[in-house]
Amino acid sequence: MARDDRKRARSGCAPRERKSFRPRTERLESRQLLSYADGNGPVVTSITAQRAQFSATVVVSFDGPLDQALAQNTANYQVNALAPGNPEVVTRSGPADRVVSALYNTSTNQVTLTLARPLATGTFYRLWINGTPGSGLTDTSGTLFDGDNDDTPGGNFYGLFAVGNKLCFTDSDGNRALLRLSGGGQLDLWRELNGDVDLLTIVGTEANQSTLTGSVRAGRGSDGEVVLPSIVGLSGVDNLLPPSFVSQAPAVVSPLPVVATTQNLPYALQITPVSLPSVPSIQSAVSVQAGGKWLVFGGRTNGLHNFDPSGTVNFPPVYQNNDIFVIDPTTGQTWSEPWSASGLSASAIAALSSSNQAFFQSGDRLYTVGGYSFDPVSGQFTTYDALSAISVSGLINAVVNHGAIGAQVKQIQDPRLAVAGGQFAPVGNRAYLVFGQNFEGGYNGNNADFSQVYTDEVRSFHIVDRGSTLAITSYQAQRDPVNFRRRDYNLAPSILPNGRQGLTAFGGVFTPAGNGYRFPIIVRPNGSAQVDNHYEQYFSQYTSANVPLFDARQHTMDTIFFGGIGLYDYNFTTGALTTDTELPFVDDVTSFVQRANGSAQEYIMPSQLPGRYGSDAAFFRAPGLPTYSNGVIQLNRLHGPTTLGYIYGGIYSQVGDTTDPSTQTTASNQVFKVTLIPT
């Protein structure tokens, strides 16, 4: 994880390496998405700066034309020195360098920002450009510029830049790099918030006199290679960069998943259908428990959404679940009450009835955030910005006994909480709202009547929940538009190799290429989130039922995933492991094992689901299991066959790749008991 560059400057750069040098050639950045050509808004293609005695200029280049009035509005730009700490924490900024003017050149699609103060040489600054729907930069036809470079209109731009003939920085792997230009000229370096380089530009050089050199000090556990994907202006420069600077990161070769046996995994699973015919068919719901009863609300009562140009066809309001259900899994008895009987406001009811709310349970308190649905108050589809605090036992009793439902709920609104497809979990005394998107308008994927902006962030805060008071404080957001652009994934509590508690994010959709994300992301107890670049996940790229276990004897963290949607599928009949970039529904059950030494391995459990279940399903942990305080089950304390819990609901699909979701998928009311058998 990148550290503050000013701290690095005080400690000095890495010593120069004594390795053989190899020449470098100019190369366009392979990751750059030129979005204007395909109608998804212009993107930033370069940042260069010029220092002056009393001011400075920053030139930002775009790949397409901008609306001139918006481009020249100085309120759409901010330049700050970096604050101490992690540059990815965008809620913390150093001193601002005021943008005095913004001049747009219609011929070159460049905006020249004039700053109030000169830039310090060798110091990194953070540039923000407004890509918020309704106020941000647009092209000449009104399409938002693609600030977060995800091939989708909208999203704020953040970038780090520095100028000088000697630049020191740290990339996302912890490698400390030094770049030096001697013999005339200037280095302009543009980086992502996580520290990785986007573009190195060399200006003002003298032919056959300027020399580019550098060195790298490897970070802990890193291969010691720093990626410089694009260098502009190398012509006439003697390039003596060492081989530790590469044009692209080496491919990660993960071990193939293997079938679990008694020799390679210390447990087997048994999955047994449970007959509970009275429970509702529901998916993407809020699901918690207390006193031996399950509490379920929100979500939808049909299967996968359609892909019609109409939002009401894709998410028909008639299938929105507007009821609260209480289920006794022992007797099969089910109680229900409509939210409309709660006495809450229409806006509060709409948020609590929405689909894909993020939620977690802490003791008897349930906290829910966001969600997406048709809002009868506004008459539009929306992502809600509500935080609700609910007494679980109180709401269960109110539903069972026809009591005061509304009295069990407190709710506030905050635009920072407008998230759907994210996950919500506590670490210590902070709540983490991880990834997701803000989708406004009907979900169709084709027309211009919606806006879709990924948060690209790990947001965290304290929840103040006292009596009649509900609030959030100490808000912080860590942003990474490259790696955090995810939604509809799995977030599981974990025990880290050092024994402390954290979170692990698995999978997520969709990459700019339309696939599932494969590198896990670790959220540590200090709040920092870091990509685990050592393993690419094969299964479970989409939200599914899952259960975490930690073996204190072997120091392994196991997370079991049940069915759902995955990039890979295993066929036990043929023994074939196949991939499908369309991300089909699967019946695979897998265990993702993370070892203390940082390695990982996926195991395919012989006990598959009896169909393509698991996507957006709930998992109710069996009461009485030995767990850590974050809910991770203590695997080494399980002796003999042990019921881990129950899979409930979600989407059932008759086929892998659906051509007609309305007929091939349904919301499920199936319940499966999961038993672990130590081997």
C-alpha positions in Angstrom: 0.0 0.0 0.0 1.4 3.4 -1.0 2.5 5.6 1.8 2.7 9.4 1.9 5.3 10.6 -0.6 6.6 13.3 1.7 7.4 10.7 4.3 9.4 8.9 1.7 11.2 12.0 0.6 12.4 12.5 4.2 13.7 9.0 4.4 15.5 9.3 1.0 15.3 7.3 -2.2 16.5 3.7 -2.7 20.2 3.5 -3.6 21.1 3.1 -7.2 21.0 -0.5 -8.4 24.1 -1.9 -10.1 22.5 -4.1 -12.8 22.9 -4.3 -16.5 20.7 -1.8 -18.3 18.5 -2.3 -21.3 17.0 0.3 -23.6 13.3 1.1 -23.4 11.0 2.1 -26.2 7.9 4.3 -26.1 4.8 2.3 -25.5 1.1 3.3 -25.1 -0.4 2.3 -21.8 -2.2 -0.9 -22.4 -4.6 -0.3 -19.6 -5.8 3.1 -20.9 -9.4 3.1 -22.1 -10.1 5.7 -24.8 -13.7 6.0 -24.1 -14.8 8.9 -26.2 -14.8 6.9 -29.4 -17.3 4.4 -28.1 -19.7 7.0 -26.6 -18.8 6.6 -23.0 -17.4 10.0 -22.4 -13.8 11.5 -22.7 -11.0 10.3 -20.4 -7.9 11.9 -19.1 -4.9 10.8 -21.2 -2.1 12.9 -19.7 -1.1 15.3 -16.9 1.9 17.6 -17.3 2.9 20.6 -15.2 5.1 23.6 -15.4 6.6 25.4 -12.4 7.0 29.2 -12.3 8.3 31.7 -9.8 4.9 32.9 -8.6 2.4 30.3 -10.0 2.2 27.0 -11.8 0.2 25.5 -14.6 -1.1 22.0 -15.0 -2.2 20.8 -18.4 -4.8 18.0 -18.5 -5.3 16.3 -21.8 -8.6 14.5 -22.8 -9.2 12.1 -25.6 -12.4 13.9 -26.8 -14.1 17.3 -26.8 -15.5 18.9 -23.6 -18.4 21.3 -23.0 -16.3 24.5 -22.8 -18.3 26.2 -20.1 -18.0 23.3 -17.7 -14.4 22.7 -18.6 -13.5 26.3 -17.7 -15.4 26.3 -14.4 -12.7 26.3 -11.7 -15.1 24.7 -9.2 -14.7 21.4 -11.2 -11.0 21.1 -10.2 -9.0 20.8 -7.0 -5.2 20.5 -6.4 -3.9 19.5 -3.0 -0.6 18.6 -1.5 -0.8 15.1 0.0 -1.7 14.8 3.6 0.3 12.5 5.9 -0.7 8.9 5.6 -2.2 7.0 2.6 -2.9 9.0 -0.6 -5.8 6.7 -1.3 -7.7 8.1 1.7 -9.4 10.9 -0.3 -11.2 12.3 2.7 -7.9 13.5 4.0 -6.1 16.3 2.1 -3.1 18.5 2.5 -3.0 22.2 1.8 -4.9 23.3 -1.3 -3.2 25.1 -4.2 -6.1 27.2 -5.4 -7.1 26.9 -9.1 -7.1 30.5 -10.3 -8.3 29.8 -13.8 -9.1 27.0 -16.2 -8.6 27.6 -20.0 -10.0 25.0 -22.4 -8.3 24.6 -25.9 -11.0 23.3 -28.3 -8.3 22.3 -30.8 -6.2 20.1 -28.5 -8.9 19.0 -26.0 -6.6 20.3 -23.2 -7.5 22.2 -20.0 -4.7 24.4 -18.6 -5.1 25.0 -14.9 -3.3 28.0 -13.5 -2.5 27.6 -9.8 -2.1 30.3 -7.2 1.2 29.0 -5.9 4.3 27.4 -7.5 4.7 23.6 -7.3 7.4 22.2 -5.1 9.8 20.1 -7.2 9.8 16.4 -6.5 6.6 16.7 -4.4 3.4 14.8 -5.3 0.1 16.6 -5.5 -3.4 15.2 -5.9 -5.7 16.4 -8.8 -9.5 16.0 -8.5 -11.8 16.6 -11.5 -15.6 16.6 -11.0 -17.4 13.7 -12.8 -20.5 13.8 -10.6 -23.8 13.4 -12.5 -25.6 16.8 -12.7 -22.5 18.9 -12.1 -19.4 17.3 -13.6 -17.6 17.7 -16.9 -19.4 16.5 -20.0 -18.6 16.3 -23.7 -20.3 18.6 -26.1 -23.4 16.3 -26.3 -23.9 16.2 -22.6 -22.4 12.8 -21.8 -20.4 12.8 -18.6 -16.7 12.4 -18.9 -15.3 9.1 -17.7 -13.4 10.3 -14.7 -12.7 7.0 -13.1 -11.7 5.5 -16.5 -14.0 2.5 -16.3 -15.5 2.8 -19.8 -18.8 4.1 -18.2 -19.8 7.8 -18.2 -19.4 9.6 -14.9 -17.1 9.2 -11.8 -14.7 11.6 -10.3 -11.1 11.7 -11.4 -8.2 11.5 -8.9 -4.6 11.4 -9.9 -1.2 12.0 -8.3 1.3 14.1 -10.2 4.8 15.5 -9.6 7.4 17.4 -11.6 11.2 17.5 -11.3 14.4 15.9 -12.4 14.4 13.5 -9.4 11.2 11.7 -8.4 10.8 9.2 -5.6 7.6 7.1 -5.2 6.3 3.8 -3.9 4.0 1.6 -6.0 1.1 -0.6 -4.7 3.5 -3.6 -4.0 5.6 -1.5 -1.7 8.5 -1.1 -4.2 10.4 2.2 -3.7 11.5 3.7 -6.9 13.8 6.6 -8.0 13.7 8.2 -11.4 16.3 10.7 -12.3 16.8 12.9 -15.4 20.2 14.5 -15.9 21.6 16.7 -18.7 18.5 18.9 -19.1 14.7 18.5 -19.1 12.0 17.6 -16.7 10.1 14.5 -15.6 6.3 14.7 -15.3 4.9 11.6 -13.5 1.2 10.7 -13.3 0.2 8.0 -10.9 -2.9 6.3 -9.5 -3.9 6.8 -5.9 -2.5 3.4 -5.1 0.9 4.5 -6.3 1.1 2.7 -9.6 2.3 4.7 -12.6 -0.1 5.7 -15.4 2.3 7.8 -17.5 5.8 9.2 -17.5 6.3 12.3 -19.7 9.8 13.7 -20.4 9.8 17.4 -21.6 12.5 20.0 -22.4 15.3 17.6 -23.1 18.4 18.2 -25.1 19.2 15.7 -27.8 22.0 13.3 -27.0 22.6 15.1 -23.6 19.7 14.0 -21.4 19.9 10.7 -19.6 17.2 8.8 -17.7 18.3 6.6 -14.9 16.6 4.9 -11.9 16.6 2.3 -9.2 14.2 0.1 -7.3 14.2 -1.2 -3.7 11.9 -4.2 -3.6 9.0 -4.1 -1.1 8.4 -6.9 1.3 7.1 -10.0 -0.6 7.3 -8.1 -3.9 9.2 -9.2 -7.1 10.9 -5.8 -7.1 9.5 -4.8 -10.5 8.0 -1.3 -11.0 5.6 -0.9 -14.0 6.1 2.1 -16.3 3.4 1.4 -18.8 4.0 4.4 -21.0 6.9 6.8 -21.4 6.4 9.8 -23.7 9.3 12.0 -24.9 12.1 9.4 -24.9 13.3 10.3 -28.4 16.9 11.6 -28.1 17.1 10.6 -24.4 19.7 8.1 -23.3 17.6 5.6 -21.5 19.6 3.7 -18.8 16.7 2.4 -16.7 17.5 -1.0 -15.2 15.4 -4.2 -15.9 13.5 -3.6 -12.6 11.4 -1.1 -14.6 9.0 -3.0 -16.9 6.3 -2.0 -19.3 3.7 -4.4 -17.8 3.3 -6.5 -14.7 4.1 -10.2 -15.1 1.2 -12.5 -15.3 0.2 -14.3 -12.1 0.2 -18.0 -12.4 -2.2 -19.4 -9.8 -2.2 -23.1 -8.9 -5.2 -24.9 -10.5 -8.1 -25.8 -8.2 -8.0 -29.4 -7.0 -10.7 -31.7 -5.9 -10.8 -31.9 -2.1 -9.8 -35.3 -0.5 -9.1 -36.5 3.0 -5.4 -36.1 2.2 -5.5 -32.4 1.2 -8.3 -30.9 3.3 -9.2 -31.7 6.9 -12.9 -31.8 6.3 -15.7 -32.8 4.0 -19.1 -31.3 3.6 -22.6 -32.8 3.4 -25.4 -30.7 1.9 -28.9 -31.9 2.6 -32.2 -30.3 1.5 -34.6 -29.3 4.3 -38.3 -29.3 3.7 -39.8 -25.9 4.8 -42.6 -25.4 2.2 -44.1 -22.3 3.8 -41.0 -20.1 3.5 -41.1 -17.4 0.8 -39.2 -17.5 -2.5 -36.8 -14.5 -2.2 -33.4 -13.3 -3.3 -31.0 -10.4 -2.5 -32.7 -9.9 0.8 -31.6 -8.7 4.3 -31.3 -11.9 6.4 -30.4 -12.1 10.1 -31.4 -14.1 13.1 -32.2 -14.0 16.8 -33.8 -16.4 19.4 -33.8 -19.3 16.9 -35.8 -17.4 14.3 -34.8 -16.0 10.9 -35.7 -12.4 10.0 -35.9 -11.7 6.2 -37.0 -8.5 4.4 -36.3 -6.6 1.2 -35.0 -8.3 -1.9 -37.1 -9.6 -4.8 -39.5 -12.5 -5.4 -38.5 -13.2 -9.0 -35.2 -14.4 -10.6 -32.5 -12.7 -12.5 -33.4 -9.3 -14.0 -34.1 -9.0 -17.7 -32.0 -7.0 -20.1 -34.8 -5.0 -21.8 -34.5 -1.3 -22.6 -37.2 -0.6 -20.0 -36.3 -0.5 -16.3 -39.8 -1.5 -15.3 -39.5 -4.7 -17.4 -36.1 -5.5 -15.9 -37.1 -4.8 -12.3 -40.9 -5.0 -12.2 -42.1 -3.3 -9.1 -44.7 -6.0 -8.6 -41.8 -8.4 -7.7 -40.3 -6.1 -5.1 -40.6 -7.8 -1.7 -42.6 -5.3 0.5 -43.1 -7.7 3.4 -41.2 -8.7 6.6 -40.9 -12.5 7.1 -40.0 -14.3 10.3 -39.2 -18.0 9.9 -38.8 -20.7 12.6 -36.4 -23.2 10.9 -37.2 -25.9 13.5 -41.0 -26.0 13.0 -41.2 -24.4 9.5 -43.7 -21.8 10.7 -43.6 -18.5 8.9 -45.1 -15.1 10.0 -45.2 -12.0 7.9 -46.3 -8.3 8.0 -46.1 -5.7 5.3 -43.9 -2.7 5.9 -46.9 -0.6 5.0 -48.3 -1.5 8.4 -45.2 -0.1 10.2 -46.3 3.5 10.4 -43.0 4.6 8.9 -42.7 7.2 6.2 -43.1 6.2 2.6 -39.4 7.0 1.9 -38.3 4.9 4.8 -40.4 1.9 3.7 -39.1 2.2 0.2 -35.5 2.0 1.4 -36.2 -1.0 3.7 -38.0 -2.8 0.9 -35.2 -2.4 -1.7 -33.0 -5.0 -3.2 -29.3 -5.5 -2.5 -29.1 -3.6 0.7 -25.8 -3.9 2.5 -26.2 -5.0 6.1 -24.6 -6.5 9.2 -25.7 -7.7 12.6 -24.0 -6.7 15.8 -25.6 -8.4 18.8 -29.2 -7.6 18.6 -28.7 -4.5 16.4 -29.1 -4.8 12.6 -27.7 -2.0 10.4 -28.7 -1.7 6.7 -27.5 0.7 4.1 -28.5 1.6 0.5 -30.3 -0.7 -1.8 -31.9 -0.2 -5.3 -35.5 -0.4 -6.4 -38.4 1.6 -7.9 -39.3 4.4 -5.4 -43.0 5.1 -5.4 -42.3 8.5 -3.7 -40.3 9.9 -6.6 -41.7 7.6 -9.3 -38.1 6.7 -10.3 -35.7 3.8 -9.8 -33.0 4.9 -7.4 -30.2 3.9 -5.0 -31.2 4.8 -1.5 -28.9 6.8 0.9 -30.5 5.5 4.1 -28.9 4.0 7.2 -31.4 2.0 9.3 -30.8 0.7 12.8 -33.2 -2.1 13.8 -33.7 -4.2 16.9 -33.6 -7.8 15.5 -35.5 -9.4 18.4 -37.8 -6.4 18.6 -38.8 -6.6 15.0 -39.2 -10.4 15.2 -41.5 -10.1 18.1 -43.5 -7.3 16.4 -44.1 -9.4 13.3 -45.0 -12.5 15.3 -47.3 -10.7 17.7 -48.6 -7.9 15.4 -46.8 -5.4 17.5 -45.3 -1.9 16.8 -43.0 -2.5 13.8 -42.1 1.1 13.3 -40.9 1.5 16.9 -38.1 -1.0 16.1 -36.5 1.1 13.4 -34.4 4.3 13.3 -33.3 5.8 10.0 -31.2 8.6 8.7 -30.2 9.8 5.2 -26.6 10.6 4.0 -25.6 10.8 0.3 -22.3 9.0 1.1 -24.4 5.9 1.9 -26.1 5.7 -1.5 -24.7 2.3 -2.5 -26.1 -0.8 -4.1 -24.2 -4.1 -4.7 -21.7 -3.2 -1.9 -21.2 -5.1 1.4 -21.3 -3.8 5.0 -19.3 -5.2 7.9 -17.7 -4.2 11.2 -14.0 -4.4 12.1 -13.4 -3.3 15.6 -15.5 -0.3 16.3 -15.7 0.9 12.7 -18.3 0.0 10.1 -17.0 -0.6 6.6 -19.1 0.0 3.5 -17.0 -1.7 0.8 -17.3 -1.1 -3.0 -20.6 -1.1 -4.8 -22.3 1.5 -7.1 -24.8 4.3 -7.2 -27.3 3.5 -9.9 -29.9 6.1 -10.7 -32.7 5.4 -13.2 -34.1 2.3 -14.8 -31.6 -0.6 -15.2 -31.3 -1.3 -18.9 -27.6 -1.0 -19.9 -28.5 0.7 -23.2 -30.3 4.0 -23.0 -29.2 7.3 -21.6 -32.0 7.5 -18.9 -29.7 6.4 -16.1 -26.3 7.0 -14.5 -24.1 4.3 -13.1 -21.1 5.4 -10.9 -19.1 2.8 -9.0 -17.9 4.1 -5.6 -14.4 2.8 -6.2 -14.0 3.1 -2.4 -13.8 1.4 0.9 -15.8 3.7 3.2 -15.7 3.5 6.9 -17.1 5.3 9.9 -18.4 5.1 13.5 -22.1 4.4 13.9 -23.5 6.5 16.8 -26.6 4.6 17.9 -27.9 5.9 21.3 -31.5 6.0 22.3 -33.2 8.3 19.7 -29.9 9.3 18.2 -28.5 7.7 15.0 -25.5 9.2 13.2 -22.2 8.5 11.6 -18.9 10.1 12.6 -15.2 9.9 11.7 -16.1 9.2 8.0 -13.1 8.1 5.8 -12.9 6.9 2.2 -10.1 5.0 0.6 -10.3 5.1 -3.1 -8.7 3.0 -5.9 -10.5 3.3 -9.3 -8.4 0.5 -10.7 -9.0 -2.3 -8.1 -12.0 -1.2 -6.1 -14.4 -0.8 -9.1 -16.5 -3.8 -8.0 -20.0 -4.7 -7.0 -22.0 -7.9 -6.2 -19.1 -9.8 -4.7 -18.5 -11.7 -1.4 -17.1 -9.9 1.7 -16.2 -12.3 4.5 -14.8 -11.8 8.0 -11.3 -13.3 8.3 -8.5 -14.0 10.7 -5.3 -12.6 9.2 -1.9 -14.4 9.4 -0.9 -12.2 12.3 -4.0 -13.4 14.3 -5.8 -10.1 14.0 -9.3 -9.7 12.5 -10.1 -8.2 9.1 -12.2 -8.7 6.0 -11.5 -10.3 2.7 -13.3 -9.3 -0.6 -13.6 -12.1 -3.1 -14.5 -11.6 -6.8 -16.9 -8.9 -8.0 -18.2 -7.7 -11.3 -17.6 -6.3 -13.9 -14.1 -5.5 -15.1 -14.0 -3.0 -18.0 -13.7 -6.0 -20.3 -16.9 -7.4 -18.8 -15.4 -10.3 -16.7 -15.3 -11.0 -13.0 -12.5 -9.7 -10.8 -10.1 -12.4 -9.5 -7.7 -10.8 -7.1 -8.9 -10.9 -3.5 -8.6 -7.7 -1.5 -7.7 -7.7 2.2 -9.1 -5.0 4.6 -6.8 -4.8 7.6 -7.8 -3.8 11.1 -6.1 -0.4 10.7 -8.6 0.3 7.8 -6.2 -0.1 4.9 -7.3 -2.2 2.0 -4.7 -4.0 -0.2 -5.0 -6.1 -3.3 -3.6 -9.7 -2.9 -1.7 -9.9 -6.2 -0.5 -13.4 -5.4 -3.6 -15.4 -6.4 -6.3 -15.2 -9.0 -9.6 -16.6 -7.9 -11.3 -19.2 -10.2 -14.7 -19.5 -8.6 -17.4 -17.3 -6.9 -17.0 -14.0 -8.7 -20.6 -13.1 -7.7 -22.4 -12.8 -4.4 -23.3 -16.2 -3.0 -23.9 -18.0 0.3 -20.6 -18.5 2.1 -19.1 -19.4 5.5 -15.7 -18.6 7.0 -13.6 -20.9 9.2 -10.1 -20.5 10.7 -7.9 -23.4 11.8 -5.6 -22.2 14.6 -3.5 -25.3 14.4 -2.6 -24.9 10.7 -3.1 -21.1 10.7 -5.3 -21.4 7.6 -8.3 -19.2 6.7 -10.9 -21.2 4.8 -13.9 -19.5 3.1 -16.5 -21.9 1.7 -18.6 -20.7 -1.2 -21.9 -22.3 -2.3 -22.8 -22.2 -6.0 -23.8 -18.9 -7.4 -22.0 -17.4 -10.5 -18.4 -18.1 -11.4 -15.9 -17.6 -14.2 -15.0 -21.3 -13.9 -17.0 -24.5 -13.6 -15.9 -28.1 -12.7 -17.6 -31.1 -14.2 -17.2 -34.2 -11.9 -18.4 -36.5 -14.7 -15.7 -35.5 -17.2 -13.1 -34.0 -14.8 -13.0 -30.9 -16.9 -12.4 -27.4 -15.6 -13.9 -25.0 -18.0 -14.1 -21.2 -18.2 -16.9 -19.0 -19.4 -16.5 -15.2 -19.5 -20.2 -14.8 -19.6 -20.1 -15.8 -15.9 -22.8 -18.5 -15.8 -24.7 -19.9 -12.9 -22.9 -22.9 -11.4 -23.5 -25.6 -8.8 -19.9 -25.8 -7.6 -19.0 -25.7 -3.9 -15.5 -24.6 -3.2 -13.2 -23.8 -0.3 -10.7 -20.9 -0.7 -7.8 -21.6 1.7 -5.4 -18.8 2.6 -2.2 -19.9 4.3 -0.1 -18.0 6.8 2.8 -17.7 4.3 0.6 -15.8 1.9 -0.1 -18.6 -0.6 -3.6 -19.7 -1.4 -5.4 -22.7 -3.0 -9.0 -23.4 -4.1 -10.5 -26.8 -3.4 -13.5 -28.2 -5.2 -15.8 -30.0 -2.8 -17.2 -33.3 -4.0 -20.5 -32.3 -2.4 -22.0 -30.0 -5.0 -25.4 -28.3 -4.8 -28.3 -30.2 -6.4 -28.7 -27.5 -9.0 -27.6 -24.0 -9.8 -28.4 -22.4 -6.5 -26.6 -20.0 -4.2 -26.5 -16.7 -6.0 -27.7 -13.9 -3.7 -28.6 -16.5 -1.1 -28.4 -16.2 2.6 -26.4 -18.3 5.0 -27.7 -18.6 8.6 -25.0 -19.9 10.9 -26.1 -22.6 13.3 -26.3 -21.3 16.9 -23.8 -22.5 19.5 -20.8 -22.9 17.2 -17.4 -21.8 18.6 -16.6 -18.5 16.8 -14.3 -15.6 17.0 -15.9 -12.2 17.9 -16.3 -11.4 14.2 -18.2 -14.6 13.4 -15.4 -16.7 11.9 -16.0 -20.3 13.0 -13.1 -22.0 15.0 -12.5 -24.9 12.7 -10.0 -26.7 15.0 -12.7 -26.8 17.8 -15.2 -28.8 15.7 -15.2 -32.5 16.6 -17.3 -35.0 14.7 -20.1 -34.1 12.2 -21.2 -30.5 12.9 -24.0 -28.5 11.4 -22.5 -25.2 10.2 -25.8 -23.7 9.2 -28.4 -23.3 6.4 -28.4 -21.9 2.9 -31.7 -20.2 2.1 -33.2 -18.5 -0.9 -31.3 -16.7 -3.7 -31.6 -17.2 -7.4 -32.2 -20.7 -8.9 -31.3 -21.1 -12.6 -32.2 -24.0 -14.8 -29.3 -23.3 -17.1 -25.8 -21.8 -16.9 -26.0 -19.0 -19.5 -29.6 -17.7 -19.5 -31.2 -16.4 -22.7 -34.5 -15.6 -21.1 -34.1 -14.9 -17.3 -37.9 -14.5 -16.9 -38.5 -18.2 -17.7 -35.1 -19.8 -16.9 -34.5 -18.3 -13.4 -36.7 -17.9 -10.3 -36.3 -16.8 -6.7 -35.7 -19.8 -4.5 -37.4 -20.9 -1.3 -35.1 -23.9 -1.0 -33.2 -24.5 2.3 -30.1 -26.7 2.5 -28.4 -27.8 5.7 -24.6 -27.8 5.6 -22.8 -30.3 7.8 -19.0 -30.3 8.2 -17.4 -33.7 8.8 -13.8 -33.6 10.1 -11.5 -36.0 8.3 
